[in-house]
Amino acid sequence: MYNTILEQASKIKTPGFFITVECSKETDKMPEAIEDFIFAKLELIKQGTSARKFVYQQDGWRLIFTFFPTNEVVDERYALKNKVYKRL
């Protein structure tokens, strides 16, 4: 079911943003209103909120959506980094 959610989220037009979805809790019931949730968060971003990570919780699901702007450098707190440790 998580793959269905990923596919559904990928089809939503979000000009200026690439969205990732993480699942931290899953159930057998398909969550509803994901598209409405995404559009509501895009509206918050347009209104000036600095948050880019939002949690959707409904029907036993817990999904974490992160909105990455496509026209600017990713904020340091959301950047994916590789760390290399050298053993001596």
Jmol script that loads the backbone (N, CA, C; Angstrom):
load data "model"
ATOM      1  N   MET A   1       0.818  -1.195   0.000  1.00  0.00           N
ATOM      2  CA  MET A   1       0.000   0.000   0.000  1.00  0.00           C
ATOM      3  C   MET A   1       0.866   1.266   0.000  1.00  0.00           C
ATOM      4  N   TYR A   2       2.025   1.195   0.629  1.00  0.00           N
ATOM      5  CA  TYR A   2       2.938   2.340   0.665  1.00  0.00           C
ATOM      6  C   TYR A   2       3.366   2.733  -0.744  1.00  0.00           C
ATOM      7  N   ASN A   3       3.591   1.750  -1.609  1.00  0.00           N
ATOM      8  CA  ASN A   3       3.958   2.042  -2.999  1.00  0.00           C
ATOM      9  C   ASN A   3       2.845   2.786  -3.721  1.00  0.00           C
ATOM     10  N   THR A   4       1.603   2.459  -3.410  1.00  0.00           N
ATOM     11  CA  THR A   4       0.466   3.163  -3.996  1.00  0.00           C
ATOM     12  C   THR A   4       0.459   4.623  -3.568  1.00  0.00           C
ATOM     13  N   ILE A   5       0.790   4.859  -2.315  1.00  0.00           N
ATOM     14  CA  ILE A   5       0.857   6.232  -1.799  1.00  0.00           C
ATOM     15  C   ILE A   5       1.981   7.003  -2.493  1.00  0.00           C
ATOM     16  N   LEU A   6       3.125   6.365  -2.651  1.00  0.00           N
ATOM     17  CA  LEU A   6       4.239   7.011  -3.346  1.00  0.00           C
ATOM     18  C   LEU A   6       3.852   7.364  -4.778  1.00  0.00           C
ATOM     19  N   GLU A   7       3.186   6.448  -5.442  1.00  0.00           N
ATOM     20  CA  GLU A   7       2.752   6.690  -6.817  1.00  0.00           C
ATOM     21  C   GLU A   7       1.736   7.829  -6.869  1.00  0.00           C
ATOM     22  N   GLN A   8       0.801   7.820  -5.938  1.00  0.00           N
ATOM     23  CA  GLN A   8      -0.216   8.868  -5.875  1.00  0.00           C
ATOM     24  C   GLN A   8       0.439  10.236  -5.640  1.00  0.00           C
ATOM     25  N   ALA A   9       1.369  10.303  -4.705  1.00  0.00           N
ATOM     26  CA  ALA A   9       2.043  11.566  -4.396  1.00  0.00           C
ATOM     27  C   ALA A   9       2.878  12.048  -5.575  1.00  0.00           C
ATOM     28  N   SER A  10       3.476  11.135  -6.320  1.00  0.00           N
ATOM     29  CA  SER A  10       4.326  11.523  -7.445  1.00  0.00           C
ATOM     30  C   SER A  10       3.524  12.117  -8.600  1.00  0.00           C
ATOM     31  N   LYS A  11       2.249  11.824  -8.672  1.00  0.00           N
ATOM     32  CA  LYS A  11       1.398  12.327  -9.751  1.00  0.00           C
ATOM     33  C   LYS A  11       0.801  13.701  -9.452  1.00  0.00           C
ATOM     34  N   ILE A  12       0.950  14.176  -8.227  1.00  0.00           N
ATOM     35  CA  ILE A  12       0.406  15.479  -7.849  1.00  0.00           C
ATOM     36  C   ILE A  12       1.334  16.571  -8.363  1.00  0.00           C
ATOM     37  N   LYS A  13       0.784  17.520  -9.082  1.00  0.00           N
ATOM     38  CA  LYS A  13       1.567  18.631  -9.629  1.00  0.00           C
ATOM     39  C   LYS A  13       1.909  19.601  -8.505  1.00  0.00           C
ATOM     40  N   THR A  14       3.211  19.747  -8.248  1.00  0.00           N
ATOM     41  CA  THR A  14       3.685  20.658  -7.203  1.00  0.00           C
ATOM     42  C   THR A  14       4.783  21.545  -7.787  1.00  0.00           C
ATOM     43  N   PRO A  15       4.408  22.510  -8.630  1.00  0.00           N
ATOM     44  CA  PRO A  15       5.406  23.359  -9.285  1.00  0.00           C
ATOM     45  C   PRO A  15       6.355  24.005  -8.272  1.00  0.00           C
ATOM     46  N   GLY A  16       7.645  23.870  -8.540  1.00  0.00           N
ATOM     47  CA  GLY A  16       8.644  24.471  -7.673  1.00  0.00           C
ATOM     48  C   GLY A  16       9.103  23.596  -6.520  1.00  0.00           C
ATOM     49  N   PHE A  17       8.495  22.415  -6.378  1.00  0.00           N
ATOM     50  CA  PHE A  17       8.857  21.545  -5.256  1.00  0.00           C
ATOM     51  C   PHE A  17       8.925  20.087  -5.674  1.00  0.00           C
ATOM     52  N   PHE A  18       9.921  19.409  -5.120  1.00  0.00           N
ATOM     53  CA  PHE A  18      10.058  17.958  -5.195  1.00  0.00           C
ATOM     54  C   PHE A  18       9.693  17.460  -3.807  1.00  0.00           C
ATOM     55  N   ILE A  19       8.830  16.468  -3.715  1.00  0.00           N
ATOM     56  CA  ILE A  19       8.360  15.999  -2.409  1.00  0.00           C
ATOM     57  C   ILE A  19       8.794  14.564  -2.165  1.00  0.00           C
ATOM     58  N   THR A  20       9.370  14.322  -0.985  1.00  0.00           N
ATOM     59  CA  THR A  20       9.683  12.954  -0.571  1.00  0.00           C
ATOM     60  C   THR A  20       8.664  12.523   0.478  1.00  0.00           C
ATOM     61  N   VAL A  21       8.450  11.206   0.561  1.00  0.00           N
ATOM     62  CA  VAL A  21       7.494  10.653   1.525  1.00  0.00           C
ATOM     63  C   VAL A  21       8.167   9.522   2.288  1.00  0.00           C
ATOM     64  N   GLU A  22       8.146   9.630   3.604  1.00  0.00           N
ATOM     65  CA  GLU A  22       8.646   8.556   4.470  1.00  0.00           C
ATOM     66  C   GLU A  22       7.458   8.000   5.245  1.00  0.00           C
ATOM     67  N   CYS A  23       7.442   6.720   5.472  1.00  0.00           N
ATOM     68  CA  CYS A  23       6.361   6.093   6.219  1.00  0.00           C
ATOM     69  C   CYS A  23       6.911   5.563   7.547  1.00  0.00           C
ATOM     70  N   SER A  24       6.357   6.060   8.648  1.00  0.00           N
ATOM     71  CA  SER A  24       6.815   5.563   9.941  1.00  0.00           C
ATOM     72  C   SER A  24       5.762   4.692  10.622  1.00  0.00           C
ATOM     73  N   LYS A  25       4.538   4.677  10.059  1.00  0.00           N
ATOM     74  CA  LYS A  25       3.494   3.802  10.598  1.00  0.00           C
ATOM     75  C   LYS A  25       2.506   3.511   9.469  1.00  0.00           C
ATOM     76  N   GLU A  26       2.151   2.254   9.308  1.00  0.00           N
ATOM     77  CA  GLU A  26       1.330   1.817   8.176  1.00  0.00           C
ATOM     78  C   GLU A  26       0.202   0.911   8.651  1.00  0.00           C
ATOM     79  N   THR A  27      -0.938   0.998   7.964  1.00  0.00           N
ATOM     80  CA  THR A  27      -2.056   0.093   8.240  1.00  0.00           C
ATOM     81  C   THR A  27      -2.577  -0.457   6.916  1.00  0.00           C
ATOM     82  N   ASP A  28      -3.634  -1.279   7.000  1.00  0.00           N
ATOM     83  CA  ASP A  28      -4.222  -1.883   5.805  1.00  0.00           C
ATOM     84  C   ASP A  28      -5.215  -0.968   5.104  1.00  0.00           C
ATOM     85  N   LYS A  29      -5.653   0.086   5.775  1.00  0.00           N
ATOM     86  CA  LYS A  29      -6.632   1.002   5.194  1.00  0.00           C
ATOM     87  C   LYS A  29      -5.914   2.120   4.437  1.00  0.00           C
ATOM     88  N   MET A  30      -6.354   2.380   3.215  1.00  0.00           N
ATOM     89  CA  MET A  30      -5.741   3.430   2.401  1.00  0.00           C
ATOM     90  C   MET A  30      -6.056   4.805   3.004  1.00  0.00           C
ATOM     91  N   PRO A  31      -5.024   5.630   3.236  1.00  0.00           N
ATOM     92  CA  PRO A  31      -5.277   6.967   3.785  1.00  0.00           C
ATOM     93  C   PRO A  31      -5.992   7.844   2.754  1.00  0.00           C
ATOM     94  N   GLU A  32      -6.764   8.785   3.253  1.00  0.00           N
ATOM     95  CA  GLU A  32      -7.534   9.661   2.380  1.00  0.00           C
ATOM     96  C   GLU A  32      -6.989  11.083   2.436  1.00  0.00           C
ATOM     97  N   ALA A  33      -7.313  11.839   1.429  1.00  0.00           N
ATOM     98  CA  ALA A  33      -7.048  13.279   1.381  1.00  0.00           C
ATOM     99  C   ALA A  33      -5.566  13.647   1.386  1.00  0.00           C
ATOM    100  N   ILE A  34      -4.714  12.779   0.844  1.00  0.00           N
ATOM    101  CA  ILE A  34      -3.287  13.107   0.779  1.00  0.00           C
ATOM    102  C   ILE A  34      -3.059  14.313  -0.130  1.00  0.00           C
ATOM    103  N   GLU A  35      -3.774  14.349  -1.238  1.00  0.00           N
ATOM    104  CA  GLU A  35      -3.624  15.478  -2.165  1.00  0.00           C
ATOM    105  C   GLU A  35      -4.016  16.791  -1.488  1.00  0.00           C
ATOM    106  N   ASP A  36      -5.120  16.786  -0.747  1.00  0.00           N
ATOM    107  CA  ASP A  36      -5.543  17.986  -0.013  1.00  0.00           C
ATOM    108  C   ASP A  36      -4.493  18.402   1.008  1.00  0.00           C
ATOM    109  N   PHE A  37      -3.916  17.414   1.685  1.00  0.00           N
ATOM    110  CA  PHE A  37      -2.867  17.685   2.673  1.00  0.00           C
ATOM    111  C   PHE A  37      -1.674  18.377   2.011  1.00  0.00           C
ATOM    112  N   ILE A  38      -1.234  17.841   0.874  1.00  0.00           N
ATOM    113  CA  ILE A  38      -0.078  18.414   0.169  1.00  0.00           C
ATOM    114  C   ILE A  38      -0.376  19.840  -0.275  1.00  0.00           C
ATOM    115  N   PHE A  39      -1.559  20.069  -0.858  1.00  0.00           N
ATOM    116  CA  PHE A  39      -1.897  21.418  -1.314  1.00  0.00           C
ATOM    117  C   PHE A  39      -2.000  22.401  -0.148  1.00  0.00           C
ATOM    118  N   ALA A  40      -2.510  21.944   0.993  1.00  0.00           N
ATOM    119  CA  ALA A  40      -2.590  22.806   2.173  1.00  0.00           C
ATOM    120  C   ALA A  40      -1.194  23.198   2.656  1.00  0.00           C
ATOM    121  N   LYS A  41      -0.257  22.264   2.614  1.00  0.00           N
ATOM    122  CA  LYS A  41       1.113  22.561   3.044  1.00  0.00           C
ATOM    123  C   LYS A  41       1.822  23.458   2.039  1.00  0.00           C
ATOM    124  N   LEU A  42       1.554  23.267   0.749  1.00  0.00           N
ATOM    125  CA  LEU A  42       2.111  24.178  -0.261  1.00  0.00           C
ATOM    126  C   LEU A  42       1.610  25.602  -0.036  1.00  0.00           C
ATOM    127  N   GLU A  43       0.360  25.721   0.341  1.00  0.00           N
ATOM    128  CA  GLU A  43      -0.207  27.049   0.627  1.00  0.00           C
ATOM    129  C   GLU A  43       0.487  27.684   1.834  1.00  0.00           C
ATOM    130  N   LEU A  44       0.758  26.888   2.863  1.00  0.00           N
ATOM    131  CA  LEU A  44       1.492  27.404   4.030  1.00  0.00           C
ATOM    132  C   LEU A  44       2.878  27.910   3.623  1.00  0.00           C
ATOM    133  N   ILE A  45       3.537  27.169   2.748  1.00  0.00           N
ATOM    134  CA  ILE A  45       4.867  27.561   2.283  1.00  0.00           C
ATOM    135  C   ILE A  45       4.773  28.870   1.505  1.00  0.00           C
ATOM    136  N   LYS A  46       3.753  28.995   0.647  1.00  0.00           N
ATOM    137  CA  LYS A  46       3.556  30.237  -0.112  1.00  0.00           C
ATOM    138  C   LYS A  46       3.298  31.424   0.803  1.00  0.00           C
ATOM    139  N   GLN A  47       2.657  31.165   1.948  1.00  0.00           N
ATOM    140  CA  GLN A  47       2.350  32.223   2.908  1.00  0.00           C
ATOM    141  C   GLN A  47       3.549  32.592   3.766  1.00  0.00           C
ATOM    142  N   GLY A  48       4.663  31.839   3.612  1.00  0.00           N
ATOM    143  CA  GLY A  48       5.885  32.231   4.292  1.00  0.00           C
ATOM    144  C   GLY A  48       6.394  31.330   5.394  1.00  0.00           C
ATOM    145  N   THR A  49       5.740  30.218   5.671  1.00  0.00           N
ATOM    146  CA  THR A  49       6.267  29.337   6.711  1.00  0.00           C
ATOM    147  C   THR A  49       7.639  28.800   6.291  1.00  0.00           C
ATOM    148  N   SER A  50       8.523  28.664   7.250  1.00  0.00           N
ATOM    149  CA  SER A  50       9.862  28.159   6.936  1.00  0.00           C
ATOM    150  C   SER A  50       9.925  26.631   7.004  1.00  0.00           C
ATOM    151  N   ALA A  51       8.874  26.008   7.534  1.00  0.00           N
ATOM    152  CA  ALA A  51       8.846  24.544   7.649  1.00  0.00           C
ATOM    153  C   ALA A  51       8.792  23.915   6.265  1.00  0.00           C
ATOM    154  N   ARG A  52       9.469  22.799   6.126  1.00  0.00           N
ATOM    155  CA  ARG A  52       9.445  22.050   4.872  1.00  0.00           C
ATOM    156  C   ARG A  52       9.121  20.581   5.114  1.00  0.00           C
ATOM    157  N   LYS A  53       8.985  20.205   6.369  1.00  0.00           N
ATOM    158  CA  LYS A  53       8.677  18.815   6.721  1.00  0.00           C
ATOM    159  C   LYS A  53       7.344  18.827   7.472  1.00  0.00           C
ATOM    160  N   PHE A  54       6.403  18.003   6.995  1.00  0.00           N
ATOM    161  CA  PHE A  54       5.065  17.966   7.571  1.00  0.00           C
ATOM    162  C   PHE A  54       4.642  16.517   7.779  1.00  0.00           C
ATOM    163  N   VAL A  55       3.926  16.263   8.873  1.00  0.00           N
ATOM    164  CA  VAL A  55       3.506  14.903   9.219  1.00  0.00           C
ATOM    165  C   VAL A  55       2.003  14.749   8.983  1.00  0.00           C
ATOM    166  N   TYR A  56       1.655  13.734   8.220  1.00  0.00           N
ATOM    167  CA  TYR A  56       0.272  13.370   7.940  1.00  0.00           C
ATOM    168  C   TYR A  56      -0.054  12.173   8.824  1.00  0.00           C
ATOM    169  N   GLN A  57      -1.118  12.295   9.637  1.00  0.00           N
ATOM    170  CA  GLN A  57      -1.534  11.181  10.493  1.00  0.00           C
ATOM    171  C   GLN A  57      -3.032  10.986  10.348  1.00  0.00           C
ATOM    172  N   GLN A  58      -3.415   9.817   9.860  1.00  0.00           N
ATOM    173  CA  GLN A  58      -4.828   9.501   9.710  1.00  0.00           C
ATOM    174  C   GLN A  58      -4.983   7.999   9.536  1.00  0.00           C
ATOM    175  N   ASP A  59      -6.054   7.458  10.101  1.00  0.00           N
ATOM    176  CA  ASP A  59      -6.391   6.037   9.945  1.00  0.00           C
ATOM    177  C   ASP A  59      -5.230   5.107  10.267  1.00  0.00           C
ATOM    178  N   GLY A  60      -4.408   5.467  11.246  1.00  0.00           N
ATOM    179  CA  GLY A  60      -3.288   4.628  11.649  1.00  0.00           C
ATOM    180  C   GLY A  60      -2.012   4.864  10.863  1.00  0.00           C
ATOM    181  N   TRP A  61      -2.070   5.696   9.833  1.00  0.00           N
ATOM    182  CA  TRP A  61      -0.882   6.026   9.030  1.00  0.00           C
ATOM    183  C   TRP A  61      -0.138   7.187   9.651  1.00  0.00           C
ATOM    184  N   ARG A  62       1.170   7.176   9.473  1.00  0.00           N
ATOM    185  CA  ARG A  62       2.011   8.322   9.823  1.00  0.00           C
ATOM    186  C   ARG A  62       3.020   8.474   8.684  1.00  0.00           C
ATOM    187  N   LEU A  63       2.786   9.503   7.866  1.00  0.00           N
ATOM    188  CA  LEU A  63       3.620   9.770   6.707  1.00  0.00           C
ATOM    189  C   LEU A  63       4.305  11.115   6.886  1.00  0.00           C
ATOM    190  N   ILE A  64       5.565  11.172   6.549  1.00  0.00           N
ATOM    191  CA  ILE A  64       6.339  12.405   6.682  1.00  0.00           C
ATOM    192  C   ILE A  64       6.672  12.902   5.281  1.00  0.00           C
ATOM    193  N   PHE A  65       6.127  14.067   4.948  1.00  0.00           N
ATOM    194  CA  PHE A  65       6.346  14.685   3.648  1.00  0.00           C
ATOM    195  C   PHE A  65       7.376  15.793   3.801  1.00  0.00           C
ATOM    196  N   THR A  66       8.406  15.778   2.960  1.00  0.00           N
ATOM    197  CA  THR A  66       9.412  16.830   2.956  1.00  0.00           C
ATOM    198  C   THR A  66       9.378  17.503   1.589  1.00  0.00           C
ATOM    199  N   PHE A  67       9.250  18.826   1.601  1.00  0.00           N
ATOM    200  CA  PHE A  67       9.134  19.622   0.384  1.00  0.00           C
ATOM    201  C   PHE A  67      10.494  20.266   0.088  1.00  0.00           C
ATOM    202  N   PHE A  68      11.087  19.876  -1.025  1.00  0.00           N
ATOM    203  CA  PHE A  68      12.375  20.422  -1.442  1.00  0.00           C
ATOM    204  C   PHE A  68      12.152  21.382  -2.609  1.00  0.00           C
ATOM    205  N   PRO A  69      12.575  22.644  -2.477  1.00  0.00           N
ATOM    206  CA  PRO A  69      12.418  23.579  -3.594  1.00  0.00           C
ATOM    207  C   PRO A  69      13.325  23.172  -4.753  1.00  0.00           C
ATOM    208  N   THR A  70      12.837  23.344  -5.955  1.00  0.00           N
ATOM    209  CA  THR A  70      13.619  22.964  -7.130  1.00  0.00           C
ATOM    210  C   THR A  70      14.407  24.130  -7.708  1.00  0.00           C
ATOM    211  N   ASN A  71      14.225  25.323  -7.149  1.00  0.00           N
ATOM    212  CA  ASN A  71      14.897  26.498  -7.703  1.00  0.00           C
ATOM    213  C   ASN A  71      15.914  27.137  -6.751  1.00  0.00           C
ATOM    214  N   GLU A  72      16.267  26.435  -5.686  1.00  0.00           N
ATOM    215  CA  GLU A  72      17.242  26.968  -4.735  1.00  0.00           C
ATOM    216  C   GLU A  72      17.966  25.829  -4.032  1.00  0.00           C
ATOM    217  N   VAL A  73      19.036  26.172  -3.368  1.00  0.00           N
ATOM    218  CA  VAL A  73      19.812  25.182  -2.628  1.00  0.00           C
ATOM    219  C   VAL A  73      18.989  24.704  -1.427  1.00  0.00           C
ATOM    220  N   VAL A  74      19.053  23.417  -1.164  1.00  0.00           N
ATOM    221  CA  VAL A  74      18.315  22.833  -0.041  1.00  0.00           C
ATOM    222  C   VAL A  74      18.866  23.371   1.272  1.00  0.00           C
ATOM    223  N   ASP A  75      17.952  23.744   2.166  1.00  0.00           N
ATOM    224  CA  ASP A  75      18.329  24.227   3.487  1.00  0.00           C
ATOM    225  C   ASP A  75      19.184  23.173   4.193  1.00  0.00           C
ATOM    226  N   GLU A  76      20.179  23.600   4.902  1.00  0.00           N
ATOM    227  CA  GLU A  76      21.142  22.720   5.580  1.00  0.00           C
ATOM    228  C   GLU A  76      20.466  21.655   6.445  1.00  0.00           C
ATOM    229  N   ARG A  77      19.375  22.020   7.116  1.00  0.00           N
ATOM    230  CA  ARG A  77      18.722  21.060   8.023  1.00  0.00           C
ATOM    231  C   ARG A  77      18.012  19.923   7.285  1.00  0.00           C
ATOM    232  N   TYR A  78      17.760  20.091   5.983  1.00  0.00           N
ATOM    233  CA  TYR A  78      17.102  19.050   5.200  1.00  0.00           C
ATOM    234  C   TYR A  78      18.037  18.359   4.217  1.00  0.00           C
ATOM    235  N   ALA A  79      19.272  18.791   4.175  1.00  0.00           N
ATOM    236  CA  ALA A  79      20.229  18.238   3.214  1.00  0.00           C
ATOM    237  C   ALA A  79      20.582  16.787   3.576  1.00  0.00           C
ATOM    238  N   LEU A  80      20.697  15.974   2.554  1.00  0.00           N
ATOM    239  CA  LEU A  80      21.136  14.595   2.751  1.00  0.00           C
ATOM    240  C   LEU A  80      22.649  14.592   2.629  1.00  0.00           C
ATOM    241  N   LYS A  81      23.314  14.047   3.624  1.00  0.00           N
ATOM    242  CA  LYS A  81      24.771  14.081   3.643  1.00  0.00           C
ATOM    243  C   LYS A  81      25.331  12.693   3.870  1.00  0.00           C
ATOM    244  N   ASN A  82      26.460  12.463   3.264  1.00  0.00           N
ATOM    245  CA  ASN A  82      27.199  11.233   3.518  1.00  0.00           C
ATOM    246  C   ASN A  82      28.312  11.542   4.495  1.00  0.00           C
ATOM    247  N   LYS A  83      28.461  10.709   5.478  1.00  0.00           N
ATOM    248  CA  LYS A  83      29.545  10.881   6.447  1.00  0.00           C
ATOM    249  C   LYS A  83      30.494   9.707   6.327  1.00  0.00           C
ATOM    250  N   VAL A  84      31.760  10.023   6.287  1.00  0.00           N
ATOM    251  CA  VAL A  84      32.774   8.992   6.175  1.00  0.00           C
ATOM    252  C   VAL A  84      33.644   9.044   7.436  1.00  0.00           C
ATOM    253  N   TYR A  85      33.778   7.906   8.065  1.00  0.00           N
ATOM    254  CA  TYR A  85      34.630   7.812   9.242  1.00  0.00           C
ATOM    255  C   TYR A  85      35.844   6.977   8.881  1.00  0.00           C
ATOM    256  N   LYS A  86      36.985   7.463   9.225  1.00  0.00           N
ATOM    257  CA  LYS A  86      38.211   6.745   8.913  1.00  0.00           C
ATOM    258  C   LYS A  86      38.750   6.115  10.187  1.00  0.00           C
ATOM    259  N   ARG A  87      38.973   4.832  10.139  1.00  0.00           N
ATOM    260  CA  ARG A  87      39.557   4.120  11.285  1.00  0.00           C
ATOM    261  C   ARG A  87      41.053   4.042  11.096  1.00  0.00           C
ATOM    262  N   LEU A  88      41.760   4.281  12.133  1.00  0.00           N
ATOM    263  CA  LEU A  88      43.232   4.163  12.103  1.00  0.00           C
ATOM    264  C   LEU A  88      43.674   2.883  12.754  1.00  0.00           C
TER     265      LEU A  88
END
end "model"
wireframe off; spacefill off
backbone 0.3
color backbone group
